[in-house]
């Protein structure tokens, strides 16, 4: 019997992907496990192995073609087997990994990502006022000695005299960049409505929001941020929780975000609460998904296992713990995740885990921040979350809505349409 060659999901946020090239010519024999074709994602090009041995027949995908996940791109026929190409081949149903995934938006619908610059050797700490004044006066903050707590640069630390030949507002924003990768999506800057800011969890990156953002970017402006040591962000100087809060604060200031709807998952949820606690940005509405910081328990074995994993075989079991349906973690997804784990990023994440989750315990406590929440707020938790116990959502302040969904630790992936609708509801509840 002929074996269908299915276009795989190699990232949780994939609804389709770009076919790069066949590595075997049609009509040629191929062995199971041999590289068969190559696809491209936003992270890398990767080879996909043959699912069976036989003769390659009926290839359907061409170089540069956008192919839906689950679509048949060809067949492998046993030697000597009579075979007739099927008249049609609809995409196979895929597990609803809708949340790190999102249907990829058309390029015209997505604002160009901000430039990614080489990160400074240490994290730049400065107040929002100091950053604004430095930009106006063309001052390089990396050359200013801060006198505030933990070396933070205050407005009073800025030189009082500037070179008269340097016009105001001439400072290149590059001087103030954090080195954190960020992307704007959805509506243009001049569109009405508050921006929605998304902060991902430990070991993830901004691609985890693609399915949710697909349901929002048609009507909202979204800012997605890679935390230090994650995704395409630099790792230097970011080894503690306050470093994460400082780094995101700097991104918001650089991007001119003064008021927003803040959305955070897991560790990103804790960072959102840290920003709210510091009063760094005006949070008009808040959505937390399985946030860290509300209790001491966390699956320490998951954290250590994820950080130790150096092969597909050792990484896959830990990734499966994130989902209510372990089948959502395909071999191709494991392979793609492993390829995105660089040595520098793993080292940074190890340092973060030791600082924020020492000995497999949540070392940060932010429940007190929830008691001061006055804006519309929602907490979303998967009832089958084994990473952070859903019971941490107990006894929330009465003005915070709790939504329990059938999911694991990734409700924005396994229940993306619902989570997207809840965020949209929040955004509609506050004036621009």
C-alpha positions in Angstrom: 0.0 0.0 0.0 1.2 3.5 -0.9 2.3 5.6 2.1 1.2 9.3 2.0 3.9 11.9 2.6 2.3 14.4 4.9 3.6 18.0 5.2 4.4 18.1 9.0 3.8 20.6 11.8 7.3 21.4 13.0 6.3 24.3 15.2 3.3 24.8 17.5 2.4 28.0 15.6 2.3 26.4 12.1 -0.9 26.3 10.0 1.2 26.1 6.8 4.8 26.2 5.7 7.0 26.9 2.7 8.2 23.9 0.7 11.9 24.3 -0.2 12.9 21.4 -2.3 12.8 17.6 -2.9 16.0 15.8 -2.0 15.0 12.7 -3.9 13.8 12.8 -7.5 10.4 11.4 -8.4 10.6 7.7 -9.5 13.8 7.1 -7.4 14.0 4.7 -4.5 14.1 6.1 -0.9 14.8 4.4 2.4 12.8 5.0 5.6 14.5 7.7 7.7 16.4 9.1 4.7 16.1 12.9 4.2 13.3 13.3 1.6 12.5 17.0 1.3 13.3 20.3 2.9 11.0 22.9 4.3 11.5 26.5 5.6 10.2 28.0 8.7 10.8 31.5 10.2 13.5 29.9 12.3 15.4 27.6 10.0 15.4 25.3 7.0 15.0 21.6 7.9 15.1 18.2 6.3 12.1 15.9 6.7 12.7 12.2 6.7 10.9 9.6 4.6 8.1 7.8 6.5 8.6 4.5 4.7 10.9 2.8 2.1 9.9 2.5 -1.5 9.7 4.6 -4.7 8.8 8.3 -4.6 5.7 8.9 -6.7 3.1 11.7 -7.3 5.0 14.6 -5.9 2.7 17.6 -5.5 4.7 20.3 -3.7 7.0 22.6 -5.7 9.8 24.9 -4.6 8.5 28.0 -2.8 5.0 26.7 -2.5 3.0 27.4 0.7 1.6 24.1 1.9 -1.0 23.5 4.6 0.0 21.4 7.5 -1.3 17.9 7.0 -1.5 18.0 3.2 -0.2 15.1 1.2 2.9 16.2 -0.8 3.6 12.9 -2.4 3.5 9.1 -1.9 6.0 6.3 -1.3 5.0 3.1 -3.2 6.4 -0.3 -2.5 8.7 -1.8 -5.1 6.7 -3.5 -7.8 3.4 -2.2 -6.4 0.8 -0.9 -8.9 -0.2 2.6 -8.0 -2.6 5.2 -9.3 -2.4 8.8 -8.0 -5.5 9.8 -6.0 -7.6 12.5 -7.6 -7.5 14.7 -4.6 -5.8 14.9 -1.3 -7.3 17.1 1.4 -5.2 18.1 4.4 -5.4 15.6 7.2 -7.0 16.9 10.4 -4.3 18.0 12.9 -4.4 18.2 16.6 -5.7 21.6 17.6 -2.3 23.0 18.6 -3.7 26.4 17.9 -1.8 28.5 20.2 1.8 28.8 19.7 0.5 28.3 16.3 -1.6 30.6 14.6 -2.6 30.7 11.0 0.2 32.7 9.5 -1.0 36.2 8.7 -0.5 37.5 5.2 2.7 39.6 5.0 0.6 42.7 4.2 -1.2 42.4 7.5 1.9 42.3 9.7 4.0 45.4 10.5 7.7 44.9 9.8 9.5 43.6 12.9 11.7 46.0 14.7 15.4 45.8 13.9 17.3 43.2 16.0 20.5 44.7 17.2 23.5 43.2 18.9 22.7 43.1 22.6 24.9 45.2 25.0 27.3 43.3 27.1 25.2 44.1 30.2 21.6 45.0 30.8 21.0 48.7 30.6 18.9 49.9 33.6 17.3 53.3 33.3 14.1 55.0 34.3 11.6 55.8 31.5 12.2 59.5 32.0 15.9 59.0 31.7 15.4 57.1 28.5 13.2 59.8 27.0 15.5 62.6 27.9 18.5 60.6 26.6 16.8 60.2 23.3 15.8 63.9 23.1 19.4 65.0 24.0 21.2 62.5 21.9 23.0 60.9 24.9 24.3 57.3 24.8 23.1 55.8 28.1 25.7 53.1 28.0 28.2 55.9 28.9 26.3 57.2 31.8 26.9 56.1 35.4 23.6 55.4 37.2 23.1 56.4 40.9 19.7 54.7 41.4 19.0 51.3 43.0 21.1 48.5 41.4 22.8 51.1 39.2 19.7 52.3 37.5 20.2 55.5 35.5 18.0 58.4 36.7 17.2 61.5 34.7 19.4 63.5 37.2 22.4 61.3 36.1 22.3 62.7 32.6 25.0 65.2 31.6 23.6 68.7 31.9 25.6 70.1 29.0 25.5 68.7 25.5 27.5 69.4 22.4 25.8 72.4 20.8 26.5 70.9 17.4 24.3 67.9 18.2 20.6 68.9 17.5 17.9 67.7 19.9 16.2 64.5 19.0 19.1 63.4 16.8 20.1 60.5 19.0 19.8 57.2 17.2 17.3 54.9 18.9 20.0 52.2 18.5 21.8 53.7 21.5 18.9 52.8 23.7 18.1 49.4 22.3 17.9 46.5 24.7 18.9 43.8 22.3 15.5 42.2 22.8 13.8 40.9 19.7 10.2 42.2 19.3 7.6 42.2 16.5 4.6 44.4 15.8 1.7 42.7 14.2 -1.8 43.6 13.2 -3.1 47.1 12.8 -0.9 50.1 11.9 0.5 52.5 14.5 -2.1 55.1 13.9 -5.0 52.7 14.3 -7.5 53.3 17.2 -7.3 51.1 20.2 -4.6 50.2 22.8 -1.7 47.9 21.8 -1.8 44.4 23.2 1.6 43.3 24.6 2.4 39.6 24.8 5.0 38.0 27.1 5.8 34.3 26.7 6.7 31.7 29.2 10.0 30.0 30.3 11.8 28.1 27.5 9.4 29.5 24.8 9.4 32.5 22.5 7.1 34.9 20.8 6.1 32.3 18.2 3.9 30.7 20.8 1.4 33.4 20.4 0.8 33.0 16.7 -2.5 31.2 16.9 -3.9 33.7 19.4 -2.5 36.6 17.5 -4.1 35.3 14.3 -7.5 35.9 15.8 -6.6 39.4 17.0 -4.4 41.1 14.5 -7.3 41.9 12.2 -8.7 44.4 14.7 -5.8 45.2 17.1 -2.2 46.2 17.2 0.0 43.6 18.9 3.5 43.8 20.3 5.2 40.4 20.9 8.5 40.3 22.8 11.1 37.6 23.2 12.3 37.6 26.8 16.1 37.7 27.4 17.7 34.4 26.6 14.8 33.2 24.5 13.9 33.2 20.8 15.9 35.8 19.0 16.8 37.9 22.0 20.2 38.3 23.5 21.1 36.6 26.7 23.8 38.9 28.3 23.2 40.4 31.7 19.7 38.9 32.3 19.9 36.3 35.1 17.2 37.3 37.5 13.5 38.2 37.7 14.2 41.9 38.1 16.4 41.8 35.0 13.4 40.4 33.0 11.1 43.2 34.2 13.8 45.9 33.5 14.3 44.5 30.0 10.6 44.5 29.1 10.2 47.9 30.6 13.0 49.2 28.3 11.3 47.6 25.2 8.0 49.3 26.0 9.7 52.6 26.5 11.7 52.2 23.2 8.5 51.3 21.4 6.6 54.3 22.9 4.1 52.1 24.7 2.7 54.1 27.6 -0.6 52.3 28.0 -1.6 48.8 26.9 -3.4 45.6 27.4 -0.9 43.2 29.0 -1.0 39.5 28.3 1.5 37.1 30.0 1.9 33.3 30.1 3.6 31.4 33.0 6.9 33.3 33.6 5.7 36.0 31.2 2.6 36.3 33.5 4.9 36.9 36.4 6.8 39.6 34.5 3.5 41.2 33.6 2.7 41.4 37.4 6.2 42.8 38.0 5.5 45.6 35.5 2.2 46.3 37.1 3.7 46.3 40.6 6.4 48.8 39.6 3.9 51.1 37.9 6.3 51.2 34.9 3.5 51.3 32.3 -0.2 52.0 32.6 -1.9 48.6 32.3 -5.4 49.2 31.1 -6.4 45.5 31.2 -4.6 42.3 32.2 -4.8 38.7 31.1 -2.7 36.1 32.8 -2.4 32.5 31.5 -1.2 30.0 34.2 1.0 32.7 35.7 4.0 32.0 37.8 4.3 33.9 41.1 1.0 32.9 42.8 2.4 29.9 44.8 5.6 28.0 45.6 4.9 24.8 43.7 6.2 24.1 40.2 7.2 21.0 38.4 10.9 21.2 39.1 11.7 18.0 37.3 10.2 19.5 34.1 12.5 22.6 34.4 15.6 20.5 35.0 14.7 18.0 32.4 14.1 20.6 29.8 17.4 22.3 30.5 19.4 19.0 30.5 17.9 17.7 27.2 20.4 17.6 24.4 18.7 15.1 22.0 15.3 14.6 20.5 14.8 11.4 22.7 15.5 13.3 25.9 13.6 16.5 25.0 10.3 14.9 23.7 9.0 13.6 27.1 9.4 16.9 28.7 7.7 18.8 25.9 4.7 16.4 26.2 4.2 17.4 29.8 3.1 20.9 28.6 0.0 19.6 26.9 -3.2 17.8 27.9 -2.8 15.8 24.6 0.8 14.5 24.4 0.2 13.6 20.7 0.4 17.3 20.0 4.2 17.0 20.3 5.2 15.5 17.0 8.8 14.3 16.1 9.2 17.2 13.7 8.2 19.7 16.4 10.7 18.2 18.8 13.4 18.4 16.2 12.6 22.1 15.5 12.6 22.9 19.2 15.9 21.3 19.7 17.5 23.2 16.8 16.4 26.5 18.4 18.2 25.8 21.7 21.6 27.5 21.4 24.3 27.1 24.0 24.0 30.8 25.1 20.3 30.6 25.5 20.4 27.4 27.5 23.0 28.9 29.8 20.9 32.0 30.3 17.8 29.9 30.9 19.7 27.8 33.4 20.7 31.0 35.3 17.1 32.2 35.2 15.8 28.9 36.5 18.3 29.0 39.4 17.4 32.5 40.3 13.6 32.4 39.8 12.8 28.8 40.5 15.5 27.7 42.9 15.5 24.0 43.8 12.3 23.5 41.8 10.4 26.1 43.8 8.9 29.4 42.7 11.1 31.9 44.4 9.0 34.9 43.4 5.7 35.8 45.2 3.4 38.2 43.4 0.0 37.3 44.7 -0.1 40.6 46.7 -0.1 42.4 43.3 -3.4 40.9 42.4 -5.0 42.6 45.5 -4.2 46.0 44.0 -5.7 45.2 40.5 -8.3 47.8 39.7 -8.4 47.3 35.9 -10.4 44.6 34.0 -8.5 41.4 34.5 -8.7 37.7 33.6 -6.8 34.6 34.7 -6.9 31.6 32.4 -5.8 28.2 33.6 -5.8 24.7 32.0 -7.5 22.2 34.2 -4.9 19.6 33.3 -1.9 21.8 33.9 0.9 19.7 35.5 3.6 22.4 35.4 2.0 25.0 37.7 -0.9 23.7 39.8 -4.3 25.1 38.8 -5.1 25.5 42.5 -2.9 28.6 42.5 -5.9 30.3 41.0 -7.9 29.8 44.1 -9.0 32.8 46.2 -8.4 35.4 43.5 -9.8 38.8 44.3 -13.4 39.1 43.3 -12.9 41.6 40.5 -10.6 39.2 38.6 -12.4 36.7 36.3 -11.2 33.1 36.3 -11.6 31.0 33.2 -10.8 27.2 33.5 -10.3 25.5 30.1 -9.7 21.9 29.1 -5.9 22.2 28.5 -2.5 21.6 29.9 0.0 24.3 30.7 -0.5 25.9 27.2 -4.1 27.0 27.1 -3.2 29.6 24.4 -2.2 26.7 22.2 -4.7 24.0 23.0 -7.7 26.4 23.3 -6.5 29.3 21.1 -9.9 30.5 19.8 -11.3 30.8 23.3 -8.2 32.5 24.6 -8.2 34.9 21.7 -11.9 35.7 22.3 -11.2 36.4 26.0 -8.4 38.8 25.2 -10.5 40.6 22.6 -13.2 40.9 25.2 -10.8 42.5 27.6 -9.5 44.9 24.9 -13.0 46.0 24.1 -13.7 46.7 27.8 -11.3 49.6 28.0 -11.2 52.9 26.1 -8.3 53.7 23.8 
